[in-house]
Amino acid sequence: MEMIKQNAQEAARSRHGSEGRPAGTRGRRRRGKDGPDPIDVYVGSRLRERRVSLGMSQTVLADRLGLTFQQVQKYERGANRLSASALWRAADAVDVPVSYFFDGLSQGHPVASDDQLDVIVLKLTQKIRKLDPSVREKLSALIAVLSREES
């Protein structure tokens, strides 16, 4: 009888994750020891980059996707992964092809980037979009001259 009880307990443990939930059931996905999957974080960061470059708030994006802004925050941080259908809708909402979210991945892993530089570029993009077109052209010419001098 004791052997049957042990087998039942072992079978229950193999059917349940560490959270006591049956394996394969819906709910929060389990993370690795190191947090969210780096690819989910990368895809989320690409969504954030595009949203910010468009000057779009999380609330506006959430409305377009039929979500709450908190869900958008989780996607952007990589805390929640985007399903294929959610990725398709997100691409449509920010007017990019689905492949945009994977640009910059190498062998399935994100290419290392300087996060601080990315934030600066995004903020500059927002500010530049607000400028008069003639001022944007002059600024672009100035940047072209400066970048040639540094090369």
ZADO-1210 file (C-alpha; in nm, 4 decimals, padded with zeros to 6 digits):
<atoms>
<atom x="00.0000" y="00.0000" z="00.0000" code="MET" pos="1"/>
<atom x="00.2862" y="00.2367" z="00.0859" code="GLU" pos="2"/>
<atom x="00.4381" y="00.1724" z="-00.2610" code="MET" pos="3"/>
<atom x="00.1136" y="00.2716" z="-00.4337" code="ILE" pos="4"/>
<atom x="00.0961" y="00.5913" z="-00.2270" code="LYS" pos="5"/>
<atom x="00.4569" y="00.6821" z="-00.3207" code="GLN" pos="6"/>
<atom x="00.3892" y="00.6189" z="-00.6901" code="ASN" pos="7"/>
<atom x="00.0791" y="00.8393" z="-00.6755" code="ALA" pos="8"/>
<atom x="00.2774" y="01.1191" z="-00.5080" code="GLN" pos="9"/>
<atom x="00.5555" y="01.0946" z="-00.7677" code="GLU" pos="10"/>
<atom x="00.3020" y="01.1009" z="-01.0512" code="ALA" pos="11"/>
<atom x="00.1365" y="01.4090" z="-00.8988" code="ALA" pos="12"/>
<atom x="00.4742" y="01.5841" z="-00.8686" code="ARG" pos="13"/>
<atom x="00.5562" y="01.5134" z="-01.2320" code="SER" pos="14"/>
<atom x="00.2163" y="01.6511" z="-01.3412" code="ARG" pos="15"/>
<atom x="00.2539" y="01.9688" z="-01.1354" code="HIS" pos="16"/>
<atom x="00.5138" y="02.2427" z="-01.1619" code="GLY" pos="17"/>
<atom x="00.6845" y="02.3984" z="-00.8639" code="SER" pos="18"/>
<atom x="00.3840" y="02.6310" z="-00.8262" code="GLU" pos="19"/>
<atom x="00.1461" y="02.3395" z="-00.7617" code="GLY" pos="20"/>
<atom x="-00.0312" y="02.3873" z="-01.0928" code="ARG" pos="21"/>
<atom x="-00.0726" y="02.1026" z="-01.3411" code="PRO" pos="22"/>
<atom x="00.1994" y="02.1190" z="-01.6051" code="ALA" pos="23"/>
<atom x="00.0748" y="02.2547" z="-01.9360" code="GLY" pos="24"/>
<atom x="-00.2185" y="02.4435" z="-01.7864" code="THR" pos="25"/>
<atom x="-00.2800" y="02.8039" z="-01.8735" code="ARG" pos="26"/>
<atom x="-00.1558" y="03.0810" z="-01.6551" code="GLY" pos="27"/>
<atom x="00.1705" y="03.2609" z="-01.6126" code="ARG" pos="28"/>
<atom x="00.4547" y="03.0947" z="-01.7922" code="ARG" pos="29"/>
<atom x="00.7401" y="02.9888" z="-01.5770" code="ARG" pos="30"/>
<atom x="01.0609" y="03.1817" z="-01.6114" code="ARG" pos="31"/>
<atom x="01.4085" y="03.0491" z="-01.6014" code="GLY" pos="32"/>
<atom x="01.6303" y="03.1216" z="-01.3067" code="LYS" pos="33"/>
<atom x="01.7628" y="03.4290" z="-01.4858" code="ASP" pos="34"/>
<atom x="01.4253" y="03.5970" z="-01.5527" code="GLY" pos="35"/>
<atom x="01.2470" y="03.6481" z="-01.8845" code="PRO" pos="36"/>
<atom x="01.3782" y="03.4942" z="-02.2045" code="ASP" pos="37"/>
<atom x="01.6230" y="03.7385" z="-02.3706" code="PRO" pos="38"/>
<atom x="01.4411" y="03.7082" z="-02.7024" code="ILE" pos="39"/>
<atom x="01.1098" y="03.8081" z="-02.5399" code="ASP" pos="40"/>
<atom x="01.2868" y="04.1062" z="-02.3832" code="VAL" pos="41"/>
<atom x="01.4350" y="04.2002" z="-02.7225" code="TYR" pos="42"/>
<atom x="01.1015" y="04.1740" z="-02.9058" code="VAL" pos="43"/>
<atom x="00.9390" y="04.3833" z="-02.6319" code="GLY" pos="44"/>
<atom x="01.2121" y="04.6447" z="-02.6544" code="SER" pos="45"/>
<atom x="01.1606" y="04.6673" z="-03.0311" code="ARG" pos="46"/>
<atom x="00.7879" y="04.7247" z="-02.9707" code="LEU" pos="47"/>
<atom x="00.8738" y="04.9992" z="-02.7224" code="ARG" pos="48"/>
<atom x="01.1263" y="05.1590" z="-02.9610" code="GLU" pos="49"/>
<atom x="00.8714" y="05.1764" z="-03.2396" code="ARG" pos="50"/>
<atom x="00.5929" y="05.3028" z="-03.0129" code="ARG" pos="51"/>
<atom x="00.8143" y="05.5778" z="-02.8712" code="VAL" pos="52"/>
<atom x="00.9479" y="05.6754" z="-03.2136" code="SER" pos="53"/>
<atom x="00.5870" y="05.7256" z="-03.3254" code="LEU" pos="54"/>
<atom x="00.5178" y="05.9373" z="-03.0187" code="GLY" pos="55"/>
<atom x="00.2507" y="05.6896" z="-02.9141" code="MET" pos="56"/>
<atom x="00.1613" y="05.6332" z="-02.5484" code="SER" pos="57"/>
<atom x="00.1226" y="05.2898" z="-02.3954" code="GLN" pos="58"/>
<atom x="-00.2450" y="05.3686" z="-02.3458" code="THR" pos="59"/>
<atom x="-00.2989" y="05.4408" z="-02.7161" code="VAL" pos="60"/>
<atom x="-00.1173" y="05.1211" z="-02.8152" code="LEU" pos="61"/>
<atom x="-00.3173" y="04.9265" z="-02.5583" code="ALA" pos="62"/>
<atom x="-00.6415" y="05.0634" z="-02.7041" code="ASP" pos="63"/>
<atom x="-00.5352" y="04.9611" z="-03.0550" code="ARG" pos="64"/>
<atom x="-00.4549" y="04.6112" z="-02.9311" code="LEU" pos="65"/>
<atom x="-00.7595" y="04.5762" z="-02.7071" code="GLY" pos="66"/>
<atom x="-00.5421" y="04.5450" z="-02.3958" code="LEU" pos="67"/>
<atom x="-00.4678" y="04.7385" z="-02.0795" code="THR" pos="68"/>
<atom x="-00.1621" y="04.9608" z="-02.0651" code="PHE" pos="69"/>
<atom x="-00.0258" y="04.7310" z="-01.7927" code="GLN" pos="70"/>
<atom x="-00.0285" y="04.4418" z="-02.0405" code="GLN" pos="71"/>
<atom x="00.1612" y="04.6576" z="-02.2902" code="VAL" pos="72"/>
<atom x="00.4160" y="04.7362" z="-02.0159" code="GLN" pos="73"/>
<atom x="00.4652" y="04.3646" z="-01.9527" code="LYS" pos="74"/>
<atom x="00.5117" y="04.2968" z="-02.3245" code="TYR" pos="75"/>
<atom x="00.7641" y="04.5782" z="-02.3552" code="GLU" pos="76"/>
<atom x="00.9673" y="04.4503" z="-02.0585" code="ARG" pos="77"/>
<atom x="00.9516" y="04.0926" z="-02.1832" code="GLY" pos="78"/>
<atom x="00.7730" y="03.9838" z="-01.8653" code="ALA" pos="79"/>
<atom x="00.4960" y="03.8470" z="-02.0897" code="ASN" pos="80"/>
<atom x="00.5747" y="03.7070" z="-02.4293" code="ARG" pos="81"/>
<atom x="00.3816" y="03.8072" z="-02.7374" code="LEU" pos="82"/>
<atom x="00.1976" y="03.5202" z="-02.9051" code="SER" pos="83"/>
<atom x="00.2063" y="03.5004" z="-03.2837" code="ALA" pos="84"/>
<atom x="-00.1375" y="03.6613" z="-03.3129" code="SER" pos="85"/>
<atom x="-00.0501" y="03.9373" z="-03.0634" code="ALA" pos="86"/>
<atom x="00.2753" y="04.0021" z="-03.2500" code="LEU" pos="87"/>
<atom x="00.0804" y="04.0290" z="-03.5769" code="TRP" pos="88"/>
<atom x="-00.1637" y="04.2785" z="-03.4231" code="ARG" pos="89"/>
<atom x="00.1208" y="04.4761" z="-03.2625" code="ALA" pos="90"/>
<atom x="00.3016" y="04.5027" z="-03.5968" code="ALA" pos="91"/>
<atom x="-00.0181" y="04.6338" z="-03.7555" code="ASP" pos="92"/>
<atom x="-00.0745" y="04.8803" z="-03.4680" code="ALA" pos="93"/>
<atom x="00.2726" y="05.0348" z="-03.5043" code="VAL" pos="94"/>
<atom x="00.2807" y="05.0008" z="-03.8849" code="ASP" pos="95"/>
<atom x="00.5797" y="04.7701" z="-03.9290" code="VAL" pos="96"/>
<atom x="00.6232" y="04.4210" z="-04.0737" code="PRO" pos="97"/>
<atom x="00.6382" y="04.1399" z="-03.8164" code="VAL" pos="98"/>
<atom x="01.0041" y="04.0872" z="-03.9110" code="SER" pos="99"/>
<atom x="01.0824" y="04.4303" z="-03.7603" code="TYR" pos="100"/>
<atom x="01.0634" y="04.2785" z="-03.4126" code="PHE" pos="101"/>
<atom x="01.3377" y="04.0298" z="-03.4973" code="PHE" pos="102"/>
<atom x="01.5767" y="04.2647" z="-03.6796" code="ASP" pos="103"/>
<atom x="01.9075" y="04.2637" z="-03.4954" code="GLY" pos="104"/>
<atom x="01.8842" y="03.9071" z="-03.3674" code="LEU" pos="105"/>
<atom x="02.1826" y="03.6892" z="-03.4400" code="SER" pos="106"/>
<atom x="02.1572" y="03.3101" z="-03.4170" code="GLN" pos="107"/>
<atom x="01.8466" y="03.3467" z="-03.2039" code="GLY" pos="108"/>
<atom x="02.0098" y="03.5783" z="-02.9499" code="HIS" pos="109"/>
<atom x="01.9870" y="03.9541" z="-02.9247" code="PRO" pos="110"/>
<atom x="02.2872" y="04.1464" z="-03.0426" code="VAL" pos="111"/>
<atom x="02.4345" y="04.3391" z="-02.7526" code="ALA" pos="112"/>
<atom x="02.3333" y="04.7042" z="-02.7620" code="SER" pos="113"/>
<atom x="02.3935" y="05.0099" z="-02.5536" code="ASP" pos="114"/>
<atom x="02.0588" y="05.0674" z="-02.3799" code="ASP" pos="115"/>
<atom x="02.1488" y="05.4220" z="-02.2795" code="GLN" pos="116"/>
<atom x="02.2243" y="05.5144" z="-02.6398" code="LEU" pos="117"/>
<atom x="01.8937" y="05.3605" z="-02.7502" code="ASP" pos="118"/>
<atom x="01.7020" y="05.5749" z="-02.5003" code="VAL" pos="119"/>
<atom x="01.8826" y="05.8906" z="-02.6164" code="ILE" pos="120"/>
<atom x="01.8103" y="05.8100" z="-02.9814" code="VAL" pos="121"/>
<atom x="01.4427" y="05.7479" z="-02.9066" code="LEU" pos="122"/>
<atom x="01.4109" y="06.0773" z="-02.7195" code="LYS" pos="123"/>
<atom x="01.5876" y="06.2638" z="-02.9992" code="LEU" pos="124"/>
<atom x="01.3592" y="06.1028" z="-03.2560" code="THR" pos="125"/>
<atom x="01.0534" y="06.2247" z="-03.0678" code="GLN" pos="126"/>
<atom x="01.1897" y="06.5787" z="-03.0491" code="LYS" pos="127"/>
<atom x="01.3022" y="06.5847" z="-03.4128" code="ILE" pos="128"/>
<atom x="00.9544" y="06.4768" z="-03.5302" code="ARG" pos="129"/>
<atom x="00.8133" y="06.7937" z="-03.3693" code="LYS" pos="130"/>
<atom x="01.0480" y="07.0244" z="-03.5636" code="LEU" pos="131"/>
<atom x="00.9538" y="07.2151" z="-03.8756" code="ASP" pos="132"/>
<atom x="01.0588" y="07.0144" z="-04.1870" code="PRO" pos="133"/>
<atom x="01.3076" y="07.2832" z="-04.2969" code="SER" pos="134"/>
<atom x="01.4734" y="07.2747" z="-03.9546" code="VAL" pos="135"/>
<atom x="01.4869" y="06.8930" z="-03.9728" code="ARG" pos="136"/>
<atom x="01.6699" y="06.9141" z="-04.3056" code="GLU" pos="137"/>
<atom x="01.9268" y="07.1577" z="-04.1639" code="LYS" pos="138"/>
<atom x="01.9739" y="06.9407" z="-03.8560" code="LEU" pos="139"/>
<atom x="02.0213" y="06.6367" z="-04.0769" code="SER" pos="140"/>
<atom x="02.2862" y="06.8206" z="-04.2815" code="ALA" pos="141"/>
<atom x="02.4651" y="06.9257" z="-03.9614" code="LEU" pos="142"/>
<atom x="02.4677" y="06.5682" z="-03.8315" code="ILE" pos="143"/>
<atom x="02.6018" y="06.4457" z="-04.1660" code="ALA" pos="144"/>
<atom x="02.8898" y="06.6964" z="-04.1473" code="VAL" pos="145"/>
<atom x="02.9672" y="06.6111" z="-03.7851" code="LEU" pos="146"/>
<atom x="02.9637" y="06.2365" z="-03.8459" code="SER" pos="147"/>
<atom x="03.2102" y="06.2747" z="-04.1375" code="ARG" pos="148"/>
<atom x="03.4465" y="06.4749" z="-03.9175" code="GLU" pos="149"/>
<atom x="03.4542" y="06.2022" z="-03.6518" code="GLU" pos="150"/>
<atom x="03.5179" y="05.9202" z="-03.8997" code="SER" pos="151"/>
</atoms>
